[in-house]
Amino acid sequence: MKKITPTDLENISFYQLPKWLMEMFTHNIIGVGGFKTYILMYDRLRISSKNNWIDKDDNVYIKYSYDEIMKDLNCNSKTTVSNNIKELEKLGLIAKIKKFSSSNIYYLTIADIKDYTSTKPHTSKSPKGYTDEIPESYTDTSTEDTYSINNNYINNKSNKNNLSKKNLLDEIETLDISTSLKEKLSEFVDYRTEIRKPIKSFRVISNLISQIGKRFLDEDHLIGSIDMSISCGYQGIFPTKVANLATKVESYNTMMLKKLEGLDGGKSF
């Protein structure tokens, strides 16, 4: 080891972090995991800015997969990464756009420690001009390709048999679904273990998700159906009754197709 010289200061690679982030850390507002994950994201954001990864509202964004974050954090738990991201979202430090592939798009926000130390409850703030639309520069697949990516992703996981409960819960955390549905699916896994009918294959989970827009109207319908099935002591999941389900499912599928076509810049297939 050697003492640092002025020349070293010019050449050493280092991570930068906002002073308010350090203040949040020293005031125990943010945990170690969220702190480290934000620093990694902030470093990527600076690179994105240099590469002109900027949306139409002049907001810089990054693309960061769970596997990349795990590697950069030197950890092997997707649940840990998911919890870190959830903490950053809860604190309003990031805004996430889910993608069907393994990588999500993230916007970072600027915080003020006064927002967290005042008596007023903190509310998440999205970047100015931020929308849920994926930037065009990140939309390079057709609607058909997008469906294919999602189906292949789930099908690959479906081949994983004889999973332990922990591994199954970890796999659920990586899915491109809402936090509420992840929690409800995890509850279903716990329930099956309690009744001594443990789920050992991811196919059970993937089959449920693939039925959204078919047997289940949307994620909320699936969540309600899981609740009802557990309360009735069923081993499987049976859809709760919904008036005019066929019409609503058709409307849901039409909405999803329009959304996907919009994300794809209007490409046809």
N, C-alpha and C positions, 0 to 999 in steps of 0.2 A: 504493500500500500504506500501511497505517496500523498503528500499534502497538496491541496488544490492550488493551482497557480492561475493568474489572470487568463492565460491562454487556455487552460482547461475549462474555464467558465464559458469560453466562446465555443468550445467543441463538444462538451458533454451533452449527450442526449438526455432529455428530462421531460417529465410531465408537468404541465401547467394546471393550476386550479384557481378558481375565483376565491378571493379572500372571504366572501360571505359563506362559501362552502366549508372552509376551515372553521369559521365561527359556528356554523351549524353543527359541525362535528364536535368541537370542544364544548358546546352547550348541550351535548347529548340529544340533539334534535334528529340527527341522522345516524344510523348505525354504521358499523365498519363495512359491511357488505355493500350497502347502498352508496357509501362514500367512495369506495374503490371503483365500483361500477360506473358512477358518474364521471370520475376522473378519466377512465378509459373512453367513455363516450365523448367527453369533452375533447380529448386528444384526437379522436376520429373526426369530430366536428371541425376542428381547425384544418385538417387535411381535406375534408369535403369542401370547405370554403375555397381553398387554394385550387381545387379541381372544378370549381364552379358548380357544385351540386347545390343549387339554390332554386327554390320554386318561384312561381310567378309573383308571389307576394313578398319576395326578397328574404325568405326564411331559409336558413341552411338546414340540411337534413343529413342523416346518416343511415346506413343499412348495416345491421349487426345481427348475426345469427347466434343462437344459443351456444352452438359448438365453438364459435369464435370467442364468445365471452368466457366460456368455461376454460378454454386454452389460455386466454390472457389473464384470467384470475388464478390459473393453475389449480383448478378444482375439477372434480369428476361428477358433480351433482347438478342435474338440470333443475332440481327443486330449489337448490340454493340460488341459482341464477334467477329463477322465476320469482323467488321471494325478494331478491334485491330489486328487481324491476318493479314489483308491486309496491315496494317501499318508496321508490322514486316517483311512481305515479301518484301514490297517496299524498306525498309531499308537494305534488304539482311541479316537480323538477323536470319531468319529461312528458311528452305527448306521443302516443304510439299509434301507428297505423298497421293493422295486421295484414299479412300477406298469406296467400295459400301455400307458398313455399316456406322453407325453414327460417328465412330471414325477414325480420320486420323492419319497418322504417320508423325512425325516431326523430322527433324535434326536441331540442333542449330549451329550457326556459331560464330566465334570470330571476333569482329569488332575492328577497329582502328579509333578513333575520327578524325584523320587527313584525313580519307577518306571522311568525311562529311564537314569538315571545309575548305578543299582546294578548289581551283577554278575548279578542275576537277569534272565532274559529277560523282555521285556515281553509281556504277553498282553492282547488286546483285552477290554474290559469293556463290557457293555451296561448301559444305565440300569437302576436297580432297578425290578423289576416289568415290564421291557420284554419284549414278545412280538412275534412276527412277524405279528400280526394288524393289519390296517389300521384305524385309528380309524373309528368309524361315521360321524363327521361328514365324512369324506373319501370315503365310499362312497355315491355318489349315482347309480350306474348299475346296470342289471340284468345278469345273467350274459350275456345275448344282446348287450347293449350293450358289455360288456367285451370279448367276442370280436370284435365289430365294430371297436372302437377299435384293437385289436392288428392285425387283418387289414388295415384301411385304412392303418395306419401303415407296415406292411411293403409293401403294394401300392404306396403312393406312392413308396417308395424303389425299388421294382422298376422303375419307369419311368425310372430314371436309367441311361442307357446311355453307353458310351464313357467310363467313369470311369478316371482314372489310378489306379495302384496305391495311391498315398498317399490319394486321395479315398476309395477303396474301404475301406481300412483305417480311415479316420476314421469312415465310416458304420457299420462293424462295431462300433466302440467305443460307439456310441450305442444299440445294441440292448439290449433288456430280457432278457438272457440272462446266464448265469454267466461269470465272468472266465475260467475254464478253457476254455469253449466259444469265447469271443472269441479267446483265444490260439490255439486249434486252427484256427479258421477263418482267422485271419491267416496261420498256418503254411501252410494249404492255398493261400491266395492267393500266397504266396511260392513255393511248390512249382510252381504252374501257370506262374508267370513264368519259373522256372528251366528248365522243359521247353519253353519257348517257345509255351505255350498260355495266354497271360494272360487273366484274367477281366476283362471290361470292363463287364459289366452286373451290377447288384445282384440281378437276378432269380435268378442262380445261387445266391447266398447265401440269399435269401428262400425259394427252393424247398426248400433243405435244411432250414431251420428249420421250414417248414410241415409237413414230414414227421415231425416229432417227435410221437410218439403214434400214428403210422401205420406207416411203414416202419422207423422207428427208435423203440425202446422209450422212451428218455428221452435227456437230454443226454449222459449218460455213454456210452450206446450209440452215439450219433452221433460222439462224440469217438473212441471205439475204432474205429469204421468209417472215419473219416478217416485214422487212423494206419495201419490195415491197407491201405487203398487207396493211400496214398502209398508204403508199403513195397513194394507189389506193382507200382508204377509205373503205376497206373491214372490215366486222365485224369479220370474221374468218381468218385463216392463210392458204394460198394456196401455194403449192410448186412452186418455180420458175423453169423454164425449164432447164434441164441439159442434155447435150448430153450423150447418152449411160448410162442413169441413172441406168437401171437394172443391167448392168455389174458392174458399180461402187458400187452400193449397195451391190452386192454379194461380191465384193472385200473388202468392209468395214467390212461386217459381218465376213468374213474369218479372217481379220486382228484382229478383236476384240476377236474372239474365240482363236486365237493363243496367243494373249496377256494374256487372262484369263488363258489359259492352262499353260503358262509360269509362271504366278503369283502363280499358284497352284502347282508348282514343277513338272508339267507334268502328274498329276493324270488324269485318264480317268474316264468316267462316262457312 
